[in-house]
Amino acid sequence: MKISGLILLMISNAVWATNGLIPHGFGIKAKGMGGASIAYQEETHGASWNPAGLAFIGNRFDFEKPDRQVDNDFNQKEYFILPELGLNVILKHKMNLGLLVYGNAGMHSHQSETEIDLSQLFFAPTLSKRFGKHAFGISLNMAYQRFLAKENLTDSMSEQGYDYSMGLGGSIGWQGQFADEITLGAFYRSRTSMDKLKAYKGLLAENGEIDVPSAFGVGVAFHASSKTVVAFDVIRVKYSDVKAFSNPRSEGDNKLGMGFGWNNQTSYKVGLSYKYNDRLSLRTGLNYSKSPNSGSESFFNQLTPEKQVTLGGTWQFDKRSEMSVFYMPVFDNILGGYGGEQSMYHNSFGVSYGWHF
């Protein structure tokens, strides 16, 4: 099975709306702070990066609905809706048991008679333990993946339909408080080994295998006052370790198998949280990352760095329940290189309900 360069171009274009494949942050509150959550967590989904954070948030349940709209030459008002759940329960001996359900990646691109659909869902049982002002955590990442590549003009392609795969990986993390003002955090997420997508063994590298790449990062949070927190994260995603991402886009090299032509990617996130009063908290942030493309053998020879400004807030109904929102507009990212220049903007927004019990 052979796929046109247009289809893989669409993949690269669509996923570029986030930090590569991955959302700019996990959790509505963290999304409002530019995605920063390694050293400062106020909700369960911060543990999607750093599982140690569950040790500091108490008994809590979160339901989230983040949406993303993309509009460009390849995506015309496509919506991605991935409801997410998080639960944390305090056990004996300062231990916490959590369960996270979240979308690790999501993309649907449709132009004329060509269509690409890729989504990844994580189920992550998590255990954390607190030692005074420090905590360690570990997660088992159970992944579900769905993939479709269709070009109706090619009969062999249109007959494949959706294929599915499952996989396993893990995460470890640490978070600690120093003095009263500084909190530090670090995490490592292993490569998630996925089953092969047998229907697409002739398209993708390693006979149809799209593993979730490993990642690691560090973060610091400065508690400037009882009302103000500034957080900063640096995260590195190892796309080069997964051949479906790192192999060049050359269609004639059957030995390598086709890939996106990506390098590793580093993201920088800074966020501000301000407690306006007992009921209202406000947030803003900035997320910055360069394209993971590797140059002449990638789909885009030049991509402008992606800068994402975020806004967010939380309304506290009472001591137990709250609602949070975030919004992130991105305008005029100019994509150049393979296939010419294209312009793109996308809007991300979401809402969550949190309950302390």
ZAMI-919568 format. One record per residue (C-alpha): residue in one letter; x, y, z. Coordinates in steps of 0.05 Angstrom, whole numbers, padded with zeros to 5 digits, always signed. Layout:
% ZAMI-919568
(A (X Y Z))
...
END
This chain:
% ZAMI-919568
(M (+00000 +00000 +00000))
(K (+00027 +00068 -00020))
(I (+00003 +00134 +00006))
(S (+00010 +00201 -00027))
(G (+00054 +00257 +00000))
(L (-00009 +00298 +00010))
(I (-00036 +00251 +00063))
(L (+00027 +00254 +00105))
(L (+00031 +00329 +00095))
(M (-00039 +00333 +00125))
(I (-00016 +00293 +00186))
(S (+00042 +00340 +00199))
(N (+00000 +00402 +00188))
(A (-00056 +00380 +00235))
(V (-00015 +00358 +00294))
(W (+00026 +00421 +00292))
(A (-00033 +00457 +00324))
(T (-00006 +00430 +00392))
(N (+00064 +00415 +00419))
(G (+00076 +00365 +00364))
(L (+00024 +00311 +00377))
(I (+00014 +00327 +00450))
(P (-00034 +00379 +00481))
(H (+00000 +00442 +00507))
(G (-00021 +00421 +00577))
(F (-00062 +00370 +00617))
(G (-00119 +00396 +00661))
(I (-00161 +00458 +00650))
(K (-00125 +00498 +00704))
(A (-00056 +00480 +00677))
(K (-00080 +00496 +00606))
(G (-00098 +00566 +00630))
(M (-00026 +00573 +00656))
(G (+00007 +00556 +00589))
(G (+00009 +00482 +00608))
(A (+00055 +00490 +00668))
(S (+00040 +00435 +00719))
(I (+00104 +00397 +00737))
(A (+00117 +00434 +00802))
(Y (+00048 +00465 +00814))
(Q (-00016 +00425 +00810))
(E (-00087 +00444 +00831))
(E (-00125 +00387 +00798))
(T (-00117 +00312 +00784))
(H (-00096 +00318 +00711))
(G (-00031 +00352 +00728))
(A (-00008 +00281 +00745))
(S (-00012 +00264 +00670))
(W (+00059 +00292 +00669))
(N (+00081 +00288 +00742))
(P (+00046 +00233 +00782))
(A (+00077 +00259 +00847))
(G (+00030 +00319 +00847))
(L (-00029 +00278 +00871))
(A (+00002 +00275 +00940))
(F (-00014 +00349 +00951))
(I (-00085 +00359 +00925))
(G (-00127 +00316 +00972))
(N (-00190 +00276 +00956))
(R (-00214 +00303 +00890))
(F (-00254 +00287 +00827))
(D (-00248 +00325 +00761))
(F (-00290 +00322 +00698))
(E (-00263 +00361 +00639))
(K (-00285 +00376 +00568))
(P (-00229 +00409 +00528))
(D (-00246 +00427 +00456))
(R (-00202 +00449 +00398))
(Q (-00223 +00481 +00332))
(V (-00173 +00484 +00275))
(D (-00182 +00524 +00211))
(N (-00133 +00524 +00153))
(D (-00125 +00499 +00082))
(F (-00125 +00427 +00105))
(N (-00172 +00432 +00166))
(Q (-00235 +00471 +00157))
(K (-00268 +00482 +00225))
(E (-00253 +00413 +00250))
(Y (-00271 +00401 +00324))
(F (-00235 +00354 +00371))
(I (-00274 +00337 +00434))
(L (-00242 +00291 +00486))
(P (-00278 +00286 +00554))
(E (-00229 +00271 +00610))
(L (-00236 +00244 +00681))
(G (-00191 +00247 +00742))
(L (-00198 +00217 +00812))
(N (-00152 +00221 +00872))
(V (-00164 +00185 +00939))
(I (-00122 +00192 +01002))
(L (-00101 +00125 +01032))
(K (-00065 +00109 +01097))
(H (+00007 +00126 +01110))
(K (+00006 +00189 +01067))
(M (-00007 +00150 +01003))
(N (-00054 +00169 +00947))
(L (-00088 +00127 +00894))
(G (-00109 +00162 +00830))
(L (-00140 +00144 +00763))
(L (-00133 +00189 +00702))
(V (-00169 +00183 +00636))
(Y (-00145 +00234 +00584))
(G (-00131 +00245 +00511))
(N (-00056 +00244 +00497))
(A (-00065 +00262 +00424))
(G (-00122 +00277 +00376))
(M (-00125 +00298 +00303))
(H (-00175 +00294 +00246))
(S (-00157 +00323 +00179))
(H (-00202 +00321 +00118))
(Q (-00190 +00353 +00050))
(S (-00229 +00336 -00012))
(E (-00223 +00260 -00019))
(T (-00166 +00251 +00030))
(E (-00176 +00239 +00104))
(I (-00131 +00226 +00165))
(D (-00156 +00209 +00235))
(L (-00110 +00194 +00294))
(S (-00129 +00192 +00368))
(Q (-00096 +00166 +00431))
(L (-00131 +00155 +00498))
(F (-00093 +00141 +00563))
(F (-00119 +00104 +00624))
(A (-00069 +00116 +00680))
(P (-00075 +00085 +00750))
(T (-00028 +00126 +00794))
(L (+00002 +00116 +00863))
(S (+00038 +00172 +00901))
(K (+00068 +00177 +00971))
(R (+00087 +00238 +01011))
(F (+00149 +00244 +01054))
(G (+00142 +00309 +01092))
(K (+00150 +00365 +01040))
(H (+00169 +00316 +00985))
(A (+00130 +00265 +00945))
(F (+00142 +00210 +00894))
(G (+00093 +00181 +00845))
(I (+00086 +00127 +00792))
(S (+00034 +00115 +00737))
(L (+00018 +00056 +00693))
(N (+00000 +00085 +00625))
(M (-00049 +00040 +00587))
(A (-00060 +00069 +00518))
(Y (-00114 +00059 +00465))
(Q (-00101 +00085 +00394))
(R (-00144 +00093 +00332))
(F (-00118 +00108 +00263))
(L (-00148 +00120 +00194))
(A (-00114 +00141 +00129))
(K (-00160 +00144 +00069))
(E (-00154 +00170 -00002))
(N (-00216 +00153 -00042))
(L (-00179 +00159 -00107))
(T (-00137 +00099 -00086))
(D (-00179 +00036 -00080))
(S (-00129 -00002 -00036))
(M (-00128 +00056 +00012))
(S (-00203 +00067 +00018))
(E (-00214 -00006 +00037))
(Q (-00171 -00004 +00100))
(G (-00218 +00034 +00147))
(Y (-00201 +00045 +00220))
(D (-00149 +00003 +00256))
(Y (-00137 +00000 +00331))
(S (-00080 -00016 +00377))
(M (-00065 -00021 +00451))
(G (-00001 -00006 +00489))
(L (+00034 +00000 +00557))
(G (+00083 +00049 +00587))
(G (+00096 +00084 +00652))
(S (+00113 +00150 +00687))
(I (+00152 +00168 +00750))
(G (+00156 +00236 +00783))
(W (+00180 +00276 +00843))
(Q (+00156 +00341 +00874))
(G (+00185 +00377 +00933))
(Q (+00178 +00443 +00971))
(F (+00239 +00485 +00991))
(A (+00229 +00541 +01041))
(D (+00158 +00569 +01036))
(E (+00164 +00600 +00968))
(I (+00196 +00549 +00921))
(T (+00169 +00483 +00895))
(L (+00208 +00439 +00847))
(G (+00186 +00380 +00805))
(A (+00212 +00330 +00754))
(F (+00183 +00271 +00715))
(Y (+00201 +00218 +00664))
(R (+00149 +00184 +00620))
(S (+00173 +00121 +00584))
(R (+00160 +00104 +00512))
(T (+00091 +00071 +00506))
(S (+00099 +00009 +00465))
(M (+00038 +00001 +00420))
(D (+00013 -00059 +00381))
(K (+00021 -00054 +00306))
(L (-00034 -00026 +00262))
(K (-00037 -00086 +00216))
(A (-00082 -00052 +00165))
(Y (-00027 +00000 +00154))
(K (+00035 -00043 +00156))
(G (+00052 -00021 +00085))
(L (+00046 +00053 +00102))
(L (+00080 +00066 +00168))
(A (+00150 +00049 +00193))
(E (+00162 -00016 +00230))
(N (+00102 -00049 +00196))
(G (+00050 -00002 +00222))
(E (+00075 +00015 +00292))
(I (+00062 +00084 +00322))
(D (+00091 +00083 +00392))
(V (+00079 +00142 +00439))
(P (+00148 +00175 +00448))
(S (+00182 +00182 +00515))
(A (+00185 +00250 +00550))
(F (+00218 +00282 +00610))
(G (+00215 +00350 +00642))
(V (+00229 +00395 +00702))
(G (+00189 +00451 +00733))
(V (+00193 +00505 +00786))
(A (+00138 +00544 +00820))
(F (+00148 +00609 +00858))
(H (+00096 +00627 +00910))
(A (+00104 +00702 +00908))
(S (+00048 +00713 +00958))
(S (-00012 +00678 +00988))
(K (-00050 +00698 +00925))
(T (+00001 +00694 +00869))
(V (+00040 +00635 +00840))
(V (+00087 +00636 +00780))
(A (+00105 +00568 +00749))
(F (+00155 +00549 +00695))
(D (+00164 +00482 +00659))
(V (+00212 +00453 +00607))
(I (+00191 +00389 +00573))
(R (+00229 +00347 +00521))
(V (+00192 +00297 +00477))
(K (+00235 +00243 +00443))
(Y (+00202 +00238 +00375))
(S (+00268 +00215 +00344))
(D (+00264 +00148 +00382))
(V (+00200 +00128 +00345))
(K (+00211 +00112 +00271))
(A (+00140 +00130 +00251))
(F (+00159 +00201 +00271))
(S (+00234 +00205 +00257))
(N (+00241 +00170 +00190))
(P (+00244 +00216 +00129))
(R (+00183 +00225 +00086))
(S (+00215 +00191 +00025))
(E (+00163 +00145 -00005))
(G (+00212 +00103 -00044))
(D (+00251 +00075 +00014))
(N (+00213 +00012 +00034))
(K (+00269 -00010 +00081))
(L (+00260 +00049 +00127))
(G (+00186 +00056 +00123))
(M (+00152 +00124 +00118))
(G (+00154 +00175 +00174))
(F (+00141 +00248 +00190))
(G (+00214 +00270 +00189))
(W (+00212 +00297 +00260))
(N (+00267 +00311 +00311))
(N (+00259 +00316 +00386))
(Q (+00219 +00376 +00411))
(T (+00228 +00420 +00472))
(S (+00170 +00461 +00500))
(Y (+00175 +00520 +00548))
(K (+00115 +00538 +00591))
(V (+00105 +00595 +00640))
(G (+00041 +00610 +00678))
(L (+00012 +00658 +00729))
(S (-00044 +00642 +00778))
(Y (-00076 +00698 +00818))
(K (-00129 +00688 +00872))
(Y (-00172 +00750 +00863))
(N (-00217 +00734 +00922))
(D (-00245 +00673 +00959))
(R (-00287 +00653 +00899))
(L (-00250 +00676 +00837))
(S (-00180 +00656 +00812))
(L (-00150 +00682 +00747))
(R (-00095 +00651 +00704))
(T (-00053 +00667 +00643))
(G (+00007 +00635 +00610))
(L (+00053 +00628 +00551))
(N (+00073 +00564 +00515))
(Y (+00131 +00564 +00466))
(S (+00159 +00507 +00424))
(K (+00195 +00501 +00358))
(S (+00173 +00455 +00303))
(P (+00198 +00383 +00309))
(N (+00213 +00381 +00234))
(S (+00284 +00360 +00215))
(G (+00297 +00402 +00154))
(S (+00298 +00381 +00081))
(E (+00273 +00311 +00094))
(S (+00213 +00335 +00135))
(F (+00146 +00357 +00110))
(F (+00160 +00431 +00124))
(N (+00228 +00461 +00111))
(Q (+00209 +00522 +00153))
(L (+00158 +00530 +00207))
(T (+00150 +00591 +00251))
(P (+00158 +00575 +00325))
(E (+00091 +00565 +00358))
(K (+00074 +00615 +00412))
(Q (+00009 +00603 +00450))
(V (-00020 +00653 +00498))
(T (-00071 +00625 +00547))
(L (-00125 +00652 +00593))
(G (-00164 +00617 +00648))
(G (-00203 +00623 +00712))
(T (-00239 +00585 +00768))
(W (-00303 +00601 +00804))
(Q (-00311 +00569 +00873))
(F (-00384 +00553 +00885))
(D (-00371 +00530 +00957))
(K (-00317 +00494 +00996))
(R (-00326 +00431 +00956))
(S (-00345 +00448 +00885))
(E (-00316 +00492 +00831))
(M (-00317 +00505 +00756))
(S (-00256 +00524 +00714))
(V (-00248 +00549 +00643))
(F (-00191 +00564 +00595))
(Y (-00183 +00595 +00526))
(M (-00124 +00596 +00478))
(P (-00125 +00631 +00410))
(V (-00069 +00621 +00359))
(F (-00068 +00662 +00296))
(D (-00028 +00665 +00232))
(N (+00022 +00609 +00239))
(I (+00053 +00607 +00170))
(L (+00073 +00537 +00148))
(G (+00125 +00535 +00092))
(G (+00164 +00483 +00054))
(Y (+00134 +00419 +00025))
(G (+00070 +00438 -00011))
(G (+00081 +00513 -00007))
(E (+00059 +00562 +00046))
(Q (-00005 +00553 +00086))
(S (-00036 +00595 +00140))
(M (-00069 +00566 +00201))
(Y (-00103 +00588 +00265))
(H (-00138 +00547 +00319))
(N (-00178 +00560 +00381))
(S (-00175 +00517 +00443))
(F (-00224 +00524 +00500))
(G (-00250 +00480 +00555))
(V (-00289 +00474 +00619))
(S (-00282 +00429 +00680))
(Y (-00319 +00414 +00743))
(G (-00280 +00397 +00806))
(W (-00306 +00366 +00870))
(H (-00269 +00359 +00936))
(F (-00295 +00302 +00980))
END
